[in-house]
Amino acid sequence: MRKENKNGFTLVEGLVAIAILVLVITFVLNVIQGSLKPLAHSQAQIVASFLAQETIETVRNIRDENFLKGRNWLYGLDECIVGVCRISIFSYPRVDLCTDGTCGKLRYDTETGRYGYESEWIESEFTRETEIDENPYFGRATVSVTVRWSTGELIMKETLYEFQ
């Protein structure tokens, strides 16, 4: 009589165990991948809000400097009042009118982590457009900054007032 050895797995049991393991690993990887997409979008939103705030702060700084120098409070921002413009702290106080309704992509400096329009930096996914809606009768102007990227858009507005 032959004695059967029941200590090991059969080939079919091994294949079933491997199939179950592959399914579990695939499920876990899909869950991880799905949770990373919102993370990347959130990161882009944070960068976009900093880029918009940076532009508003630059416009505020130009306004303050004009006041201190006795100039018209929106001096140097004419391009932003008549159309869409681009402002960068690295070209400050230079303000450029955007042609064809687009300001072009912001560029990124990998060494410092800064964004701007410097030609030697690499192109980023972000564009930034600035418009100023002046109300001269009340001495105020609304600064509107739109930052766009591949998966979204952020619009930030702030009203600035002329010093009296």
FENSULSUL-V998076 format. One record per residue. RES is the residue in three letters. PHI is phi in whole degrees, -180 to 180 (999 if undefined). Layout:
BEGIN
res	phi
RES	PHI
RES	PHI
END
This chain:
BEGIN
res	phi
MET	999
ARG	-96
LYS	-95
GLU	-88
ASN	-97
LYS	-108
ASN	-85
GLY	-110
PHE	-96
THR	-82
LEU	-61
VAL	-65
GLU	-63
GLY	-64
LEU	-66
VAL	-66
ALA	-64
ILE	-65
ALA	-63
ILE	-65
LEU	-62
VAL	-64
LEU	-63
VAL	-65
ILE	-64
THR	-61
PHE	-61
VAL	-62
LEU	-64
ASN	-66
VAL	-65
ILE	-64
GLN	-63
GLY	-65
SER	-81
LEU	-80
LYS	-62
PRO	-62
LEU	-64
ALA	-65
HIS	-66
SER	-64
GLN	-63
ALA	-65
GLN	-64
ILE	-66
VAL	-60
ALA	-61
SER	-67
PHE	-66
LEU	-65
ALA	-67
GLN	-64
GLU	-59
THR	-67
ILE	-62
GLU	-64
THR	-66
VAL	-63
ARG	-62
ASN	-65
ILE	-62
ARG	-59
ASP	-65
GLU	-64
ASN	-62
PHE	-62
LEU	-65
LYS	-94
GLY	74
ARG	-100
ASN	-55
TRP	-63
LEU	-109
TYR	-58
GLY	89
LEU	-113
ASP	-56
GLU	-61
CYS	-77
ILE	-82
VAL	-89
GLY	-173
VAL	-87
CYS	-132
ARG	-125
ILE	-130
SER	-132
ILE	-67
PHE	-87
SER	-107
TYR	-59
PRO	-93
ARG	-74
VAL	-125
ASP	-111
LEU	-75
CYS	-82
THR	-96
ASP	58
GLY	74
THR	-132
CYS	-99
GLY	79
LYS	-74
LEU	-69
ARG	-111
TYR	-124
ASP	-95
THR	-68
GLU	-78
THR	-106
GLY	78
ARG	-94
TYR	-112
GLY	-177
TYR	-117
GLU	-71
SER	-65
GLU	-81
TRP	-83
ILE	-83
GLU	-72
SER	-102
GLU	-87
PHE	-96
THR	-121
ARG	-137
GLU	-125
THR	-125
GLU	-133
ILE	-124
ASP	-105
GLU	-88
ASN	-119
PRO	-66
TYR	-70
PHE	-109
GLY	62
ARG	-140
ALA	-145
THR	-98
VAL	-93
SER	-120
VAL	-117
THR	-113
VAL	-114
ARG	-119
TRP	-145
SER	-59
THR	-118
GLY	-175
GLU	-151
LEU	-132
ILE	-120
MET	-122
LYS	-127
GLU	-149
THR	-96
LEU	-109
TYR	-119
GLU	-75
PHE	-69
GLN	-111
END
